[in-house]
C-alpha cells in the first residue's frame, strides 16, 4: 500500500509540475486538432508516395549492395506495401514536427506554466525564436543522423552480416522489404537518437525537469539509449554501441550547452 501511495503522490507531483501542465494543455489541444493532424498525415502520404519508388530504386542499385548480394521480391504486393510504409513514415515525421510546434506555442501561452517557471526563477522561452531554433536544430541533427547511418552504420553492418553468412556457405539473397526495412530502421534510429540534444534542452528550458533531476536519471537515459540500439540494430554488441553511443554523447553535450548558456 505504501508503494502505491508513493506512486500516486509522484504522479500527482509530476502533473502539477510545468511539464504536467504542458501535457494537460497539449492533450486538450490534440483532442481539438485531431482532424487537422489526420489531414496532415494523409496529405504527407499522398505527397511522399510517388517519391518512394525513386528512393527504393536508388537503394537497390548494385553499387550500393555488398558483393554477391541480390535483392528478391517474395510476394506480388511487397513492393507497393514497402512504398506505403515509407510514405507513412514520412507522414508520421510531419505529424511529429507539428506536435513540436504546437507544444512550443501552447507552452508559451500557458499562464500556469509561466507561474510555475517564475517560482523556480526561470523565464519561459519566446515561441517564435524557440520554434525557429528548434526547427533548424532538428533539420541539422536529422541530416547528421542520416549521414552517420548511411556512411558508417549501414556499410559496416551490411558488410559484417554478408561476410558472416557467406563464410557459412550461404547464398545471400535478401528480401526487398527486409533490406530496405533494415536500412530504414538504422536511419530512423539515428535520426531519433540524434534529437536527444533538442529534447533535453526543451524539457530543461520549459521546466519539465531541472538539471539536478535529469542528472539523477542519467543512468536510466543511458540505459534507454542502449535499449533503442537493441531494438533498431542487429543483435550484436558492435551494432548496439554504434547506435547508442552517439545518443549518449549528444545528451551529455546538451547538458553542457544548457549549463553554459544559463550561466551567461
BELHUQUI-V559369 format. One record per residue. RES is the residue in three letters. PHI is phi in radians with two decimals (* if undefined). Layout:
BEGIN
res: [RES	RES]
phi: [PHI	PHI]
END
This chain:
BEGIN
res: [UNK	UNK	UNK	UNK	UNK	UNK	UNK	UNK	UNK	UNK	UNK	UNK	UNK	UNK	UNK	UNK	UNK	UNK	UNK	UNK	UNK	UNK	UNK	UNK	UNK	UNK	UNK	UNK	UNK	UNK	UNK	UNK	UNK	UNK	UNK	UNK	UNK	UNK	UNK	UNK	UNK	UNK	UNK	UNK	UNK	UNK	UNK	UNK	UNK	UNK	UNK	UNK	UNK	UNK	UNK	UNK	UNK	UNK	UNK	UNK	UNK	UNK	UNK	UNK	UNK	UNK	UNK	UNK	UNK	UNK	UNK	UNK	UNK	UNK	UNK	UNK	UNK	UNK	UNK	UNK	UNK	UNK	UNK	UNK	UNK	UNK	UNK	UNK	UNK	UNK	UNK	UNK	UNK	UNK	UNK	UNK	UNK	UNK	UNK	UNK	UNK	UNK	UNK	UNK	UNK	UNK	UNK	UNK	UNK	UNK	UNK	UNK	UNK	UNK	UNK	UNK	UNK	UNK	UNK	UNK	UNK	UNK	UNK	UNK	UNK	UNK	UNK	UNK	UNK	UNK	UNK	UNK	UNK	UNK	UNK	UNK	UNK	UNK	UNK	UNK	UNK	UNK	UNK	UNK	UNK	UNK	UNK	UNK	UNK	UNK	UNK	UNK	UNK	UNK	UNK	UNK	UNK	UNK	UNK	UNK	UNK	UNK	UNK	UNK	UNK	UNK	UNK	UNK	UNK	UNK	UNK	UNK	UNK	UNK	UNK	UNK	UNK	UNK	UNK	UNK	UNK	UNK	UNK	UNK	UNK	UNK	UNK	UNK	UNK	UNK	UNK	UNK	UNK	UNK	UNK	UNK	UNK	UNK	UNK	UNK	UNK	UNK	UNK	UNK	UNK	UNK	UNK	UNK	UNK	UNK	UNK	UNK	UNK	UNK	UNK	UNK	UNK	UNK	UNK	UNK	UNK	UNK	UNK	UNK	UNK	UNK	UNK	UNK	UNK	UNK	UNK	UNK	UNK	UNK	UNK	UNK	UNK	UNK	UNK	UNK	UNK	UNK	UNK	UNK	UNK	UNK	UNK	UNK	UNK	UNK	UNK	UNK	UNK	UNK	UNK	UNK	UNK	UNK	UNK	UNK	UNK	UNK	UNK	UNK]
phi: [*	-1.10	-1.13	-1.15	-1.16	-1.14	-1.15	-1.10	-1.10	-1.13	-1.16	-1.08	-1.12	-1.14	-1.22	-1.51	-1.31	-0.96	-1.14	-1.17	-1.10	-1.12	-1.11	-1.07	-1.18	-1.15	-1.07	-1.15	-1.12	-1.12	-1.07	-1.41	-1.90	-1.08	-1.16	-1.12	-1.13	-1.10	-1.11	-1.07	-1.06	-1.18	-1.11	-1.13	-1.12	-1.10	-1.25	-1.41	-1.00	-1.08	-1.38	-1.15	-1.04	-1.15	-1.12	-1.14	-1.04	-1.17	-1.20	-1.73	-1.03	-0.94	-1.17	-1.71	-1.70	-1.09	-1.12	1.09	-2.02	-2.16	-1.82	-2.18	-1.97	-1.56	-2.11	-1.07	-1.71	-1.07	-1.15	-1.22	-1.18	-1.15	-1.05	-1.13	-1.07	-1.15	-1.11	-1.17	-1.10	-1.13	-1.09	-1.10	-1.08	-1.13	-1.14	-1.09	-1.07	-1.15	-1.12	-1.08	-1.10	-1.06	-1.07	-1.16	-1.14	-1.16	-1.14	-1.19	-1.57	-1.36	-1.18	-1.11	-1.16	-1.07	-1.12	-1.10	-1.19	-1.14	-1.14	-1.79	1.05	-2.24	-1.61	-1.19	-1.11	-1.25	-1.10	-1.11	-1.09	-1.12	-1.13	-1.11	-1.13	-1.12	-1.07	-1.08	-1.12	-1.10	-1.11	-1.10	-1.20	-1.13	-1.11	-1.14	-1.12	-1.13	-1.09	-1.09	-1.15	-1.28	-1.67	-2.14	-1.08	-1.08	-1.06	-1.15	-1.27	-1.12	-1.13	-1.11	-1.18	-1.17	-1.07	-1.09	-1.23	-1.20	-1.18	-1.58	1.42	-1.67	-1.39	-1.81	-1.94	-1.80	-1.20	-0.98	-1.14	-1.19	-1.17	-1.16	-1.10	-1.07	-1.13	-1.11	-1.07	-1.12	-1.16	-1.12	-1.06	-1.20	-1.10	-1.14	-1.08	-1.26	-1.49	-0.99	-1.13	-1.11	-1.08	-1.08	-1.18	-1.14	-1.22	-1.32	-1.27	-1.60	1.28	-1.07	-2.45	-1.79	-1.11	-1.11	-1.18	-1.22	-1.24	-1.12	-1.67	-0.98	-1.15	-1.18	-1.17	-1.04	-1.07	-1.09	-1.11	-1.24	-1.11	-1.09	-1.08	-1.21	-1.28	-1.81	-2.23	-1.05	-1.38	-2.43	-1.03	-1.06	-1.07	-1.00	-1.24	-1.15	-1.49	-1.43	-1.03	-1.04	-1.10	-1.15	-1.11	-1.20	-1.08	-1.14	-1.11	-1.10	-1.11	-1.14	-1.09	-1.09	-1.10	-1.15	-1.21	-1.22	-1.20	-1.37]
END
